[in-house]
Amino acid sequence: MNVKFASDEEVRLRTYDAVSKPESRQSSDDYVVFDRVQKSYDGATLVVKDLNLTVSKGEFLTMLGPSGSGKTTCLMMLAGFETATNGEIRLSGRDINLVPPHKRGIGMVFQSYALFPHMTVAENLAFPLEVRGISKAQRETQIKHALDMVKMGALADRRPAQLSGGQQQRIALARALVFDPALVLMDEPLGALDKHLREHMQLEIKSLHQRIGITVVYVTHDQSEALTMSDRIAVFNDGRIQQLAPPSEIYERPENSFVAQFIGANNSLSGIIENIQGDRADVRLASGELITATAVGVKAKGQATSVSIRPERVEFKPELMPEGAHTIDAEVLATVYMGDILHCRLRAAGSDNFIVKMRNTLGQTKLSPGDHIKIGWHPEDARALDPA
């Protein structure tokens, strides 16, 4: 079978080079390394395209992206359930491309939990220890320690069918930790839980990570989950990392339109660059307004752009608008009460889907469909990106 690899020229010309080459930044902190990794299932189409990524020891890194973006394939290659078509994956400095999964010393938590239904909780946890030849006395010590870590010590004799979804998730996590791995992989582990329990377990997993200092590589398509739990987020699309950064930077300073649209709510306004100087760009919106924005990914006059503005950065009270704010006219189309916030959809800047989020506070001005208002934002909160 002839496998099609990306050429060196394609590599040099790729649009988003999220991470510098591992060999140029290799250090003792680089615990997991993907070095120019590619993956093809059919020998022609690459589902992972020249991935360069490093994960530091003790880091919580989340691979985030839509279905088919390549994130789960990357996790499966790291786990050993898939083999890289090209490139090298290293763990603690050792090439593990040809090392079978059970010899990698990696803990794994799946969305389905994958607990053995005919075994008790203790027997489920004993299984990975038996495979590794751990003595019975040592097994009992490690099982108790793992169950105590996830606060499930009283359920050792129950079977999975006797546990709630949240309890099963904790047991699956304990099984991944019971043999004391330095690296744990999690593939959508909270996907089967309801919203309230999911949010609770996000904090539980993050707290556990901080307490015991393990390295975690986590896969999800849930943006709020990634923002809540991660030290860094790798945003995937079309087999490539679009941006790799801490959560606050991913949200506040997206590097392209895909990241701006995929992470959180976002207003995207089409326009043309009229003038650009340094990191400031004057943009003529499709609706005619001229605004100033931070230039990201645009370089010249006449370029098309998509201006990104987060809904919570837009103000509608003139007295609260920051100095130098852009102000434009808007019409209220709809309001939605969401408890802690009010979600308002406006007609503004040529868009019928301009969103503003307002805190639900005492004395907040009431808005109704048909109201004509002025809205404003600071130029620094607008980012002129590549066209959406």
PATIKE-687181 format. One record per residue (C-alpha): chain; x, y, z. Coordinates in Angstrom, 1 decimal, padded with zeros to 4 digits. Example, Ala and Ser with C-alpha at 12.3 -4.5 7.8 and 13.67 -1.06 7.14 Angstrom:
REC:cadena:xx:yy:zz
REC:A:012.3:-004.5:007.8
REC:A:013.7:-001.1:007.1
//
This chain:
REC:cadena:xx:yy:zz
REC:A:000.0:000.0:000.0
REC:A:001.4:003.4:-001.0
REC:A:000.9:006.0:001.8
REC:A:000.7:009.6:000.9
REC:A:002.7:011.9:003.2
REC:A:002.8:015.6:003.3
REC:A:005.8:017.0:001.5
REC:A:008.5:019.2:003.1
REC:A:007.1:022.1:001.1
REC:A:003.6:021.5:002.4
REC:A:005.0:021.4:005.9
REC:A:006.7:024.8:005.4
REC:A:003.6:026.3:003.9
REC:A:001.1:025.1:006.4
REC:A:-001.2:027.8:007.6
REC:A:-001.1:027.2:011.3
REC:A:002.1:026.1:012.9
REC:A:000.8:026.0:016.4
REC:A:004.0:024.7:018.0
REC:A:007.6:025.0:017.2
REC:A:009.5:021.8:016.2
REC:A:010.1:019.5:019.2
REC:A:013.7:019.1:018.2
REC:A:014.2:022.9:018.4
REC:A:012.7:023.2:021.9
REC:A:013.3:019.8:023.4
REC:A:013.9:020.0:027.1
REC:A:013.7:017.8:030.2
REC:A:010.1:019.1:030.7
REC:A:009.0:017.6:027.4
REC:A:007.4:014.5:028.8
REC:A:005.1:013.6:025.8
REC:A:006.3:014.5:022.3
REC:A:004.6:014.2:019.0
REC:A:007.3:014.8:016.3
REC:A:005.9:015.4:012.8
REC:A:003.2:012.8:013.4
REC:A:000.8:011.9:010.5
REC:A:-002.0:009.4:010.4
REC:A:-003.8:008.0:007.4
REC:A:-006.4:005.1:007.5
REC:A:-006.7:004.7:003.7
REC:A:-003.2:005.5:002.5
REC:A:-004.3:008.7:000.8
REC:A:-006.2:011.0:003.2
REC:A:-004.4:012.3:006.3
REC:A:-006.6:012.7:009.3
REC:A:-003.6:014.0:011.4
REC:A:-001.3:016.3:009.5
REC:A:002.2:016.9:010.6
REC:A:001.5:017.2:014.3
REC:A:004.2:018.7:016.5
REC:A:003.2:018.9:020.1
REC:A:004.9:018.6:023.5
REC:A:003.3:018.0:026.9
REC:A:005.2:018.8:030.1
REC:A:005.3:016.5:033.1
REC:A:002.4:017.2:035.4
REC:A:000.5:019.2:032.8
REC:A:-003.2:019.0:032.1
REC:A:-003.5:019.3:028.3
REC:A:-006.8:019.2:026.6
REC:A:-007.3:018.3:022.9
REC:A:-010.4:020.2:021.9
REC:A:-012.2:020.2:018.5
REC:A:-015.2:019.1:016.5
REC:A:-015.9:015.5:015.5
REC:A:-013.4:014.4:012.8
REC:A:-010.8:017.0:013.7
REC:A:-008.2:014.4:014.6
REC:A:-008.1:014.8:018.4
REC:A:-009.2:011.3:019.3
REC:A:-006.9:009.8:016.7
REC:A:-004.0:011.6:018.4
REC:A:-005.0:010.2:021.8
REC:A:-005.4:006.7:020.4
REC:A:-001.9:006.9:018.9
REC:A:-000.5:008.0:022.2
REC:A:-002.3:005.1:023.9
REC:A:-001.0:002.6:021.4
REC:A:-004.4:001.6:020.0
REC:A:-003.5:003.3:016.6
REC:A:-000.1:003.4:014.9
REC:A:001.3:006.6:013.5
REC:A:001.6:006.5:009.7
REC:A:004.7:008.8:009.9
REC:A:006.6:010.6:012.5
REC:A:007.6:009.7:016.1
REC:A:005.8:009.7:019.4
REC:A:008.0:009.8:022.5
REC:A:007.2:009.3:026.2
REC:A:009.8:010.4:028.7
REC:A:012.4:010.6:025.9
REC:A:011.6:007.0:024.6
REC:A:010.2:006.3:021.1
REC:A:007.0:004.3:021.8
REC:A:005.7:003.9:018.2
REC:A:006.2:000.1:018.4
REC:A:005.6:-000.4:022.1
REC:A:002.2:-002.2:022.7
REC:A:-000.4:-000.5:024.8
REC:A:000.0:-002.6:027.9
REC:A:003.7:-001.9:028.1
REC:A:003.4:001.9:027.9
REC:A:002.4:002.3:031.5
REC:A:-000.4:004.7:030.6
REC:A:-003.8:004.9:032.4
REC:A:-006.9:005.3:030.3
REC:A:-010.5:006.5:031.0
REC:A:-013.1:006.1:028.3
REC:A:-016.6:007.7:027.9
REC:A:-018.2:004.2:028.3
REC:A:-016.1:003.6:031.5
REC:A:-015.4:000.0:030.2
REC:A:-015.9:-001.6:033.6
REC:A:-016.3:-005.4:033.8
REC:A:-020.0:-005.9:034.8
REC:A:-019.4:-009.4:036.3
REC:A:-016.6:-008.1:038.7
REC:A:-016.9:-006.1:041.8
REC:A:-015.4:-002.6:042.1
REC:A:-012.3:-004.1:043.9
REC:A:-012.0:-006.8:041.2
REC:A:-012.1:-004.2:038.4
REC:A:-009.3:-002.3:040.1
REC:A:-007.3:-005.5:040.7
REC:A:-007.3:-006.5:037.0
REC:A:-004.6:-004.1:035.8
REC:A:-002.5:-004.9:038.8
REC:A:-002.8:-008.7:038.2
REC:A:-001.7:-008.2:034.6
REC:A:001.4:-006.4:035.9
REC:A:002.2:-009.3:038.3
REC:A:001.6:-007.3:041.5
REC:A:001.4:-009.4:044.6
REC:A:-002.0:-009.8:046.4
REC:A:-001.0:-007.9:049.5
REC:A:000.3:-005.0:047.3
REC:A:-002.8:-005.1:045.2
REC:A:-005.0:-004.6:048.3
REC:A:-003.0:-001.6:049.4
REC:A:-003.1:000.0:046.0
REC:A:-006.8:-000.6:045.5
REC:A:-007.6:001.0:048.8
REC:A:-005.4:004.0:048.0
REC:A:-007.0:004.4:044.6
REC:A:-010.6:004.2:045.9
REC:A:-009.7:006.6:048.7
REC:A:-008.4:009.1:046.1
REC:A:-011.8:009.2:044.4
REC:A:-013.8:008.9:047.7
REC:A:-015.3:005.5:046.8
REC:A:-013.7:003.4:049.5
REC:A:-017.1:002.1:050.8
REC:A:-018.1:000.7:047.5
REC:A:-015.4:-001.9:046.9
REC:A:-017.8:-004.9:047.0
REC:A:-020.5:-003.5:044.7
REC:A:-020.8:-004.3:041.0
REC:A:-021.0:-001.6:038.3
REC:A:-024.8:-002.1:037.8
REC:A:-025.3:-001.1:041.5
REC:A:-023.5:002.3:040.9
REC:A:-024.8:005.6:039.6
REC:A:-023.2:007.1:036.5
REC:A:-021.1:009.5:038.6
REC:A:-019.9:006.6:040.8
REC:A:-019.0:004.5:037.8
REC:A:-017.0:007.4:036.4
REC:A:-015.1:007.7:039.6
REC:A:-014.3:003.9:039.6
REC:A:-013.1:004.1:036.0
REC:A:-010.8:006.9:037.1
REC:A:-009.6:004.9:040.1
REC:A:-008.8:001.9:037.8
REC:A:-006.7:004.2:035.6
REC:A:-004.8:005.4:038.6
REC:A:-004.4:002.2:040.6
REC:A:-001.1:001.1:039.1
REC:A:000.4:004.6:039.7
REC:A:000.9:005.7:036.0
REC:A:002.7:009.0:035.4
REC:A:000.4:009.6:032.4
REC:A:-003.4:009.3:032.2
REC:A:-005.4:009.7:029.0
REC:A:-009.1:010.6:029.1
REC:A:-011.4:010.3:026.1
REC:A:-014.7:012.2:026.6
REC:A:-014.9:010.7:030.2
REC:A:-017.8:012.9:031.2
REC:A:-019.9:012.6:028.1
REC:A:-022.5:010.3:029.6
REC:A:-023.2:012.4:032.7
REC:A:-026.0:015.0:033.2
REC:A:-025.0:018.7:033.2
REC:A:-024.9:019.2:037.0
REC:A:-022.8:016.0:037.7
REC:A:-020.6:016.7:034.7
REC:A:-019.7:020.2:036.1
REC:A:-019.1:018.7:039.5
REC:A:-016.8:016.0:038.1
REC:A:-014.8:018.5:036.1
REC:A:-013.8:020.2:039.3
REC:A:-013.2:016.8:041.0
REC:A:-010.8:015.6:038.2
REC:A:-008.9:018.9:038.2
REC:A:-008.6:018.8:042.0
REC:A:-007.3:015.2:041.8
REC:A:-004.8:016.2:039.1
REC:A:-003.5:019.0:041.2
REC:A:-003.2:016.8:044.3
REC:A:-001.3:013.9:042.9
REC:A:000.6:015.7:040.1
REC:A:-000.1:013.3:037.2
REC:A:000.2:014.3:033.6
REC:A:-003.2:014.3:031.9
REC:A:-004.1:014.4:028.2
REC:A:-007.8:014.9:027.9
REC:A:-010.0:014.8:024.8
REC:A:-013.3:016.6:024.5
REC:A:-015.5:018.6:022.2
REC:A:-017.0:020.6:025.1
REC:A:-015.5:024.1:025.2
REC:A:-016.5:025.0:028.7
REC:A:-015.1:021.7:030.0
REC:A:-011.7:022.5:028.3
REC:A:-011.7:026.1:029.7
REC:A:-012.5:024.9:033.2
REC:A:-010.0:022.0:033.5
REC:A:-006.9:022.7:031.4
REC:A:-003.5:024.1:031.9
REC:A:-003.3:024.4:028.1
REC:A:-005.7:023.7:025.2
REC:A:-004.8:022.4:021.8
REC:A:-007.7:023.4:019.4
REC:A:-007.9:020.9:016.5
REC:A:-009.5:021.3:013.1
REC:A:-009.0:019.3:009.9
REC:A:-006.1:017.3:011.4
REC:A:-004.1:020.3:012.6
REC:A:-003.7:022.3:015.8
REC:A:-005.2:025.8:015.1
REC:A:-004.0:027.3:018.4
REC:A:-002.2:026.0:021.5
REC:A:-002.3:028.2:024.6
REC:A:-003.7:028.5:028.1
REC:A:-007.5:028.8:028.4
REC:A:-007.6:032.5:029.0
REC:A:-005.4:033.2:025.9
REC:A:-007.5:030.8:023.7
REC:A:-010.7:032.7:024.7
REC:A:-009.4:036.3:024.9
REC:A:-006.9:036.2:022.0
REC:A:-008.0:033.7:019.4
REC:A:-005.5:033.5:016.5
REC:A:-008.0:032.8:013.7
REC:A:-011.7:032.8:012.9
REC:A:-012.1:029.1:013.6
REC:A:-010.9:029.4:017.2
REC:A:-012.9:032.5:017.8
REC:A:-016.1:030.8:016.5
REC:A:-015.5:027.4:018.2
REC:A:-014.6:028.7:021.6
REC:A:-017.5:030.3:023.4
REC:A:-020.0:032.8:022.0
REC:A:-018.7:035.3:019.5
REC:A:-019.9:038.1:017.2
REC:A:-018.3:037.9:013.8
REC:A:-018.5:040.9:011.5
REC:A:-017.3:040.9:007.9
REC:A:-015.3:043.8:006.6
REC:A:-012.3:045.1:004.5
REC:A:-009.0:046.5:005.9
REC:A:-008.9:050.2:005.0
REC:A:-005.6:050.9:006.8
REC:A:-003.2:049.0:008.9
REC:A:-000.4:050.2:011.2
REC:A:001.5:047.8:013.5
REC:A:-001.1:045.7:015.3
REC:A:-004.0:048.2:014.6
REC:A:-006.3:047.9:011.7
REC:A:-009.1:050.2:010.5
REC:A:-011.9:048.0:009.2
REC:A:-014.8:049.1:007.0
REC:A:-017.6:046.8:007.9
REC:A:-020.0:045.4:005.3
REC:A:-022.7:047.6:006.9
REC:A:-020.6:050.8:006.3
REC:A:-019.2:051.5:009.8
REC:A:-015.5:052.2:010.2
REC:A:-014.0:050.5:013.3
REC:A:-010.6:049.9:014.8
REC:A:-009.4:046.4:015.8
REC:A:-006.3:044.5:016.8
REC:A:-004.8:043.0:013.6
REC:A:-004.3:039.3:013.8
REC:A:-003.6:037.3:010.6
REC:A:-004.3:040.3:008.3
REC:A:-001.4:042.3:006.9
REC:A:-002.5:044.7:004.1
REC:A:-005.0:047.2:003.0
REC:A:-007.8:045.7:000.9
REC:A:-007.8:042.3:002.7
REC:A:-011.0:040.8:003.7
REC:A:-011.4:040.2:007.4
REC:A:-013.7:038.8:010.1
REC:A:-013.8:041.0:013.2
REC:A:-014.4:039.0:016.4
REC:A:-016.1:040.6:019.4
REC:A:-017.1:038.7:022.5
REC:A:-020.7:039.3:023.6
REC:A:-019.8:040.2:027.2
REC:A:-017.4:042.9:026.0
REC:A:-020.2:044.9:024.5
REC:A:-021.9:047.6:026.6
REC:A:-025.2:049.3:026.0
REC:A:-025.1:051.9:028.8
REC:A:-023.3:055.0:027.5
REC:A:-022.1:055.9:031.0
REC:A:-020.3:052.5:031.3
REC:A:-018.7:052.5:027.9
REC:A:-014.9:052.7:028.1
REC:A:-013.1:055.8:026.9
REC:A:-012.4:055.6:023.2
REC:A:-015.2:053.0:022.6
REC:A:-016.8:052.5:019.3
REC:A:-020.5:053.2:019.4
REC:A:-023.1:052.0:016.8
REC:A:-026.8:051.9:016.6
REC:A:-028.7:048.7:017.3
REC:A:-032.2:047.3:017.5
REC:A:-033.3:044.7:020.0
REC:A:-034.7:041.6:018.3
REC:A:-035.1:039.2:021.2
REC:A:-034.1:038.8:024.9
REC:A:-033.7:035.5:026.7
REC:A:-033.6:035.2:030.5
REC:A:-030.9:032.7:031.5
REC:A:-030.8:033.3:035.3
REC:A:-027.4:034.9:035.9
REC:A:-027.3:036.6:032.6
REC:A:-029.6:038.2:030.0
REC:A:-028.9:037.1:026.5
REC:A:-029.9:039.8:023.9
REC:A:-030.0:039.4:020.2
REC:A:-029.6:042.6:018.2
REC:A:-029.7:043.9:014.7
REC:A:-026.3:045.8:014.5
REC:A:-023.4:046.3:012.1
REC:A:-025.2:044.5:009.3
REC:A:-025.9:041.4:011.4
REC:A:-029.3:040.2:012.7
REC:A:-027.5:037.9:015.1
REC:A:-025.4:040.3:017.1
REC:A:-025.3:039.0:020.7
REC:A:-024.8:040.9:023.9
REC:A:-024.6:039.2:027.3
REC:A:-025.6:041.3:030.4
REC:A:-025.3:040.4:034.0
REC:A:-028.6:040.0:035.8
REC:A:-028.1:042.6:038.5
REC:A:-030.4:044.8:040.5
REC:A:-031.4:047.9:038.6
REC:A:-030.4:046.5:035.3
REC:A:-032.1:048.3:032.4
REC:A:-034.9:046.3:030.8
REC:A:-034.7:045.7:027.1
REC:A:-037.6:044.7:024.9
REC:A:-037.9:043.7:021.2
REC:A:-038.2:046.8:019.1
REC:A:-036.1:049.0:021.4
REC:A:-033.5:051.2:019.6
REC:A:-030.3:051.5:021.6
REC:A:-026.6:052.3:021.2
REC:A:-023.9:049.8:021.9
REC:A:-020.2:050.1:022.2
REC:A:-016.9:048.3:022.9
REC:A:-013.3:049.1:023.3
REC:A:-011.1:048.7:020.1
REC:A:-008.8:046.3:022.0
REC:A:-011.8:043.9:022.4
REC:A:-012.2:043.6:018.6
REC:A:-009.8:041.3:016.7
REC:A:-009.5:041.5:012.9
REC:A:-008.9:037.9:011.9
REC:A:-008.9:035.9:008.7
REC:A:-012.2:035.8:006.8
REC:A:-014.7:033.3:008.5
//
